Amino acid sequence: MSDYTGVLCPYCGKPFTADDDIAVCPECGTPHHRDCYREHGECANQALHSGSFEWAKPAETVSEPAKTNNEYICPRCGAVISREDPFCPNCGEPVPQTLPDFREDRMKEFRERLEEDGLQGTTAVYSLKSTDKIDGVTLADLMSYLKNPGYIIAICKQVVTGRKISFSLPALFSPTLFFLYNKVWPEGIMALIISLLLSIPDGMIVFYRMTSSTVFNVPLSTWDSLSSACSVISVIFNLFFAFYGMYILRKNAVRKISKLRSMSRDENEFQILLKKHSPPSKAVIAFIGIYVAMLIFSLFIS
């Protein structure tokens, strides 16, 4: 059995001792305190399992904090590195001091908005840093990818409270546009297909009134009943994504960030890819613009 003594648990950050009960991920080999693993229900590096990630024991670990001000313990792998290094030589994690200052400024803004939103009494809010991990990626990377302060605040709330639910008005109004706008393609396409299916009865009613003929020999009264049922289902559908849409967005962002980091040779290339692939979708913005312009135009000609 491997000796994990001195290695830091990726969830609680405490070093393993010889007496600890350790759970090792069967896919990538990442060790965790068994209680930490049970509490979170998945490997701390779950988002990296889609690639070829395999946990490697740090070349050097310590059971106590760094001994000098020039030493830094990597939060990702637990190796002791110099603060002068831009990245951890063991796993490539950026050293906090090298992160752009604007990230810390934005983190301060997010903390202030969290306090204004009634979470100022929660100790965890004050400990949030741009280097803190959320689902295996740093908060700084999430901020760079999502950009929207409202999204970051909602995600911080989820982390602080341990809940997956957070209300999103855009997701309530249109789950399809919410997901596609934020480049959450699988759920966006699924929401679009469901919306189209639920609109079929209304389409059949319009067709009947325009042509005065039945469709598939189904009477108008049946289409009316189906339309009412689909309206109820549509409300339930929208409410579900209104409360879980932000969690789905968070998980999608984590997957994208992890994939982009695995594709990058260095931090500069990673930041370029992050900027290139981050939302919003330009195609969806163009679609919304054209749609709004058509609505305005139709009002003027009607």
Contacts in CASP RR format, 6 or more apart in sequence:
PFRMAT RR
TARGET T0000
AUTHOR 0000-0000-0000
METHOD contacts of the structure
MODEL  1
MSDYTGVLCPYCGKPFTADDDIAVCPECGTPHHRDCYREHGECANQALHS
GSFEWAKPAETVSEPAKTNNEYICPRCGAVISREDPFCPNCGEPVPQTLP
DFREDRMKEFRERLEEDGLQGTTAVYSLKSTDKIDGVTLADLMSYLKNPG
YIIAICKQVVTGRKISFSLPALFSPTLFFLYNKVWPEGIMALIISLLLSI
PDGMIVFYRMTSSTVFNVPLSTWDSLSSACSVISVIFNLFFAFYGMYILR
KNAVRKISKLRSMSRDENEFQILLKKHSPPSKAVIAFIGIYVAMLIFSLF
IS
2 24 0 8 1.000
2 31 0 8 1.000
2 57 0 8 1.000
4 16 0 8 1.000
4 20 0 8 1.000
4 22 0 8 1.000
4 31 0 8 1.000
4 57 0 8 1.000
5 15 0 8 1.000
5 16 0 8 1.000
5 17 0 8 1.000
5 18 0 8 1.000
5 63 0 8 1.000
6 15 0 8 1.000
6 16 0 8 1.000
6 17 0 8 1.000
6 61 0 8 1.000
6 62 0 8 1.000
6 63 0 8 1.000
7 15 0 8 1.000
7 16 0 8 1.000
7 31 0 8 1.000
7 57 0 8 1.000
7 58 0 8 1.000
7 61 0 8 1.000
7 78 0 8 1.000
8 14 0 8 1.000
8 15 0 8 1.000
8 16 0 8 1.000
8 61 0 8 1.000
8 73 0 8 1.000
8 75 0 8 1.000
8 77 0 8 1.000
8 78 0 8 1.000
9 15 0 8 1.000
9 16 0 8 1.000
9 31 0 8 1.000
9 32 0 8 1.000
9 33 0 8 1.000
9 36 0 8 1.000
10 30 0 8 1.000
10 32 0 8 1.000
10 44 0 8 1.000
10 45 0 8 1.000
10 76 0 8 1.000
10 133 0 8 1.000
10 136 0 8 1.000
11 32 0 8 1.000
11 33 0 8 1.000
11 36 0 8 1.000
11 37 0 8 1.000
11 39 0 8 1.000
11 40 0 8 1.000
11 44 0 8 1.000
12 33 0 8 1.000
12 36 0 8 1.000
13 75 0 8 1.000
14 33 0 8 1.000
15 61 0 8 1.000
15 62 0 8 1.000
15 63 0 8 1.000
15 64 0 8 1.000
16 22 0 8 1.000
16 31 0 8 1.000
16 33 0 8 1.000
17 63 0 8 1.000
20 33 0 8 1.000
21 33 0 8 1.000
21 34 0 8 1.000
21 35 0 8 1.000
22 31 0 8 1.000
22 32 0 8 1.000
22 33 0 8 1.000
22 34 0 8 1.000
23 31 0 8 1.000
23 32 0 8 1.000
23 33 0 8 1.000
23 34 0 8 1.000
23 37 0 8 1.000
23 38 0 8 1.000
24 30 0 8 1.000
24 31 0 8 1.000
24 32 0 8 1.000
25 31 0 8 1.000
25 32 0 8 1.000
25 43 0 8 1.000
25 45 0 8 1.000
25 55 0 8 1.000
27 43 0 8 1.000
27 49 0 8 1.000
28 43 0 8 1.000
28 45 0 8 1.000
28 48 0 8 1.000
28 49 0 8 1.000
28 53 0 8 1.000
28 54 0 8 1.000
28 55 0 8 1.000
29 54 0 8 1.000
29 55 0 8 1.000
30 43 0 8 1.000
30 44 0 8 1.000
30 45 0 8 1.000
30 55 0 8 1.000
31 55 0 8 1.000
32 43 0 8 1.000
32 44 0 8 1.000
37 43 0 8 1.000
43 49 0 8 1.000
44 133 0 8 1.000
44 136 0 8 1.000
45 53 0 8 1.000
45 55 0 8 1.000
45 136 0 8 1.000
46 135 0 8 1.000
46 136 0 8 1.000
47 135 0 8 1.000
47 136 0 8 1.000
47 137 0 8 1.000
47 254 0 8 1.000
47 255 0 8 1.000
47 257 0 8 1.000
47 258 0 8 1.000
48 136 0 8 1.000
48 258 0 8 1.000
48 262 0 8 1.000
50 255 0 8 1.000
50 258 0 8 1.000
50 259 0 8 1.000
51 259 0 8 1.000
51 262 0 8 1.000
52 262 0 8 1.000
53 262 0 8 1.000
56 77 0 8 1.000
56 90 0 8 1.000
56 91 0 8 1.000
58 74 0 8 1.000
58 77 0 8 1.000
58 78 0 8 1.000
58 79 0 8 1.000
58 80 0 8 1.000
58 90 0 8 1.000
59 79 0 8 1.000
59 90 0 8 1.000
60 79 0 8 1.000
60 80 0 8 1.000
61 78 0 8 1.000
61 79 0 8 1.000
61 80 0 8 1.000
62 73 0 8 1.000
62 80 0 8 1.000
65 73 0 8 1.000
66 72 0 8 1.000
66 73 0 8 1.000
66 80 0 8 1.000
69 83 0 8 1.000
70 82 0 8 1.000
70 83 0 8 1.000
70 84 0 8 1.000
71 80 0 8 1.000
71 81 0 8 1.000
71 82 0 8 1.000
71 83 0 8 1.000
72 80 0 8 1.000
72 81 0 8 1.000
72 82 0 8 1.000
72 83 0 8 1.000
72 95 0 8 1.000
72 96 0 8 1.000
73 79 0 8 1.000
73 80 0 8 1.000
73 81 0 8 1.000
74 80 0 8 1.000
74 81 0 8 1.000
74 88 0 8 1.000
74 90 0 8 1.000
74 91 0 8 1.000
74 93 0 8 1.000
75 93 0 8 1.000
75 131 0 8 1.000
75 133 0 8 1.000
76 88 0 8 1.000
76 91 0 8 1.000
76 92 0 8 1.000
76 93 0 8 1.000
76 133 0 8 1.000
77 88 0 8 1.000
77 90 0 8 1.000
77 91 0 8 1.000
77 93 0 8 1.000
78 90 0 8 1.000
79 88 0 8 1.000
79 89 0 8 1.000
79 90 0 8 1.000
79 91 0 8 1.000
81 88 0 8 1.000
81 89 0 8 1.000
81 90 0 8 1.000
81 95 0 8 1.000
83 95 0 8 1.000
83 97 0 8 1.000
85 95 0 8 1.000
86 94 0 8 1.000
86 95 0 8 1.000
86 98 0 8 1.000
86 267 0 8 1.000
87 93 0 8 1.000
87 94 0 8 1.000
87 95 0 8 1.000
87 98 0 8 1.000
87 266 0 8 1.000
87 267 0 8 1.000
88 94 0 8 1.000
88 95 0 8 1.000
94 131 0 8 1.000
94 138 0 8 1.000
94 267 0 8 1.000
96 129 0 8 1.000
96 130 0 8 1.000
96 131 0 8 1.000
99 130 0 8 1.000
99 131 0 8 1.000
99 140 0 8 1.000
103 130 0 8 1.000
103 140 0 8 1.000
103 143 0 8 1.000
103 144 0 8 1.000
104 130 0 8 1.000
106 143 0 8 1.000
106 149 0 8 1.000
107 128 0 8 1.000
107 129 0 8 1.000
107 130 0 8 1.000
107 139 0 8 1.000
107 140 0 8 1.000
107 143 0 8 1.000
109 149 0 8 1.000
110 128 0 8 1.000
110 143 0 8 1.000
110 149 0 8 1.000
110 152 0 8 1.000
110 153 0 8 1.000
110 156 0 8 1.000
111 125 0 8 1.000
111 126 0 8 1.000
111 128 0 8 1.000
113 149 0 8 1.000
113 150 0 8 1.000
113 153 0 8 1.000
114 120 0 8 1.000
114 125 0 8 1.000
114 128 0 8 1.000
114 153 0 8 1.000
114 156 0 8 1.000
114 157 0 8 1.000
114 160 0 8 1.000
115 125 0 8 1.000
117 153 0 8 1.000
117 157 0 8 1.000
119 125 0 8 1.000
119 157 0 8 1.000
119 160 0 8 1.000
122 160 0 8 1.000
124 159 0 8 1.000
124 160 0 8 1.000
125 156 0 8 1.000
125 160 0 8 1.000
128 139 0 8 1.000
128 156 0 8 1.000
129 139 0 8 1.000
130 138 0 8 1.000
130 139 0 8 1.000
130 140 0 8 1.000
130 143 0 8 1.000
131 138 0 8 1.000
131 139 0 8 1.000
131 140 0 8 1.000
132 138 0 8 1.000
132 139 0 8 1.000
133 139 0 8 1.000
134 142 0 8 1.000
134 155 0 8 1.000
134 159 0 8 1.000
134 250 0 8 1.000
134 254 0 8 1.000
135 250 0 8 1.000
135 251 0 8 1.000
135 254 0 8 1.000
136 254 0 8 1.000
136 258 0 8 1.000
137 253 0 8 1.000
137 254 0 8 1.000
137 257 0 8 1.000
137 258 0 8 1.000
137 261 0 8 1.000
139 152 0 8 1.000
139 156 0 8 1.000
141 257 0 8 1.000
141 261 0 8 1.000
141 274 0 8 1.000
142 152 0 8 1.000
142 155 0 8 1.000
142 250 0 8 1.000
142 253 0 8 1.000
142 254 0 8 1.000
142 257 0 8 1.000
143 152 0 8 1.000
144 271 0 8 1.000
144 274 0 8 1.000
144 275 0 8 1.000
144 278 0 8 1.000
145 253 0 8 1.000
145 256 0 8 1.000
145 257 0 8 1.000
145 274 0 8 1.000
145 278 0 8 1.000
145 279 0 8 1.000
146 152 0 8 1.000
146 155 0 8 1.000
146 182 0 8 1.000
146 249 0 8 1.000
146 253 0 8 1.000
146 278 0 8 1.000
146 279 0 8 1.000
147 278 0 8 1.000
147 279 0 8 1.000
151 246 0 8 1.000
151 249 0 8 1.000
154 166 0 8 1.000
154 168 0 8 1.000
154 246 0 8 1.000
155 166 0 8 1.000
155 246 0 8 1.000
155 250 0 8 1.000
157 163 0 8 1.000
157 166 0 8 1.000
158 164 0 8 1.000
158 165 0 8 1.000
158 166 0 8 1.000
158 246 0 8 1.000
158 247 0 8 1.000
158 250 0 8 1.000
164 244 0 8 1.000
164 247 0 8 1.000
165 243 0 8 1.000
165 244 0 8 1.000
165 247 0 8 1.000
166 243 0 8 1.000
166 246 0 8 1.000
166 247 0 8 1.000
167 242 0 8 1.000
167 243 0 8 1.000
168 178 0 8 1.000
168 241 0 8 1.000
168 242 0 8 1.000
168 243 0 8 1.000
168 245 0 8 1.000
168 246 0 8 1.000
169 242 0 8 1.000
170 177 0 8 1.000
170 178 0 8 1.000
170 181 0 8 1.000
171 178 0 8 1.000
171 179 0 8 1.000
171 238 0 8 1.000
171 241 0 8 1.000
171 242 0 8 1.000
171 245 0 8 1.000
171 246 0 8 1.000
172 238 0 8 1.000
172 239 0 8 1.000
172 241 0 8 1.000
172 242 0 8 1.000
173 238 0 8 1.000
174 238 0 8 1.000
175 187 0 8 1.000
175 188 0 8 1.000
175 191 0 8 1.000
175 195 0 8 1.000
175 237 0 8 1.000
175 238 0 8 1.000
175 241 0 8 1.000
175 242 0 8 1.000
175 245 0 8 1.000
176 188 0 8 1.000
176 191 0 8 1.000
176 192 0 8 1.000
176 195 0 8 1.000
177 284 0 8 1.000
177 288 0 8 1.000
178 241 0 8 1.000
178 245 0 8 1.000
179 185 0 8 1.000
179 187 0 8 1.000
179 188 0 8 1.000
179 191 0 8 1.000
179 241 0 8 1.000
179 245 0 8 1.000
179 248 0 8 1.000
179 249 0 8 1.000
180 188 0 8 1.000
180 189 0 8 1.000
180 192 0 8 1.000
180 281 0 8 1.000
180 284 0 8 1.000
181 279 0 8 1.000
181 280 0 8 1.000
181 281 0 8 1.000
181 284 0 8 1.000
181 285 0 8 1.000
181 288 0 8 1.000
182 249 0 8 1.000
182 252 0 8 1.000
182 279 0 8 1.000
182 280 0 8 1.000
182 281 0 8 1.000
183 252 0 8 1.000
183 256 0 8 1.000
183 277 0 8 1.000
183 278 0 8 1.000
183 279 0 8 1.000
183 280 0 8 1.000
183 281 0 8 1.000
184 248 0 8 1.000
184 249 0 8 1.000
184 252 0 8 1.000
187 245 0 8 1.000
187 248 0 8 1.000
187 252 0 8 1.000
191 237 0 8 1.000
191 241 0 8 1.000
194 237 0 8 1.000
195 234 0 8 1.000
198 230 0 8 1.000
198 233 0 8 1.000
198 234 0 8 1.000
198 237 0 8 1.000
199 230 0 8 1.000
200 226 0 8 1.000
200 230 0 8 1.000
201 223 0 8 1.000
201 224 0 8 1.000
201 226 0 8 1.000
201 227 0 8 1.000
201 230 0 8 1.000
202 227 0 8 1.000
202 230 0 8 1.000
204 215 0 8 1.000
204 218 0 8 1.000
204 223 0 8 1.000
205 220 0 8 1.000
205 223 0 8 1.000
205 224 0 8 1.000
205 227 0 8 1.000
207 215 0 8 1.000
208 214 0 8 1.000
208 215 0 8 1.000
208 220 0 8 1.000
208 223 0 8 1.000
214 220 0 8 1.000
215 223 0 8 1.000
241 248 0 8 1.000
256 277 0 8 1.000
257 274 0 8 1.000
260 270 0 8 1.000
260 273 0 8 1.000
260 274 0 8 1.000
260 277 0 8 1.000
261 270 0 8 1.000
263 273 0 8 1.000
264 270 0 8 1.000
264 273 0 8 1.000
END
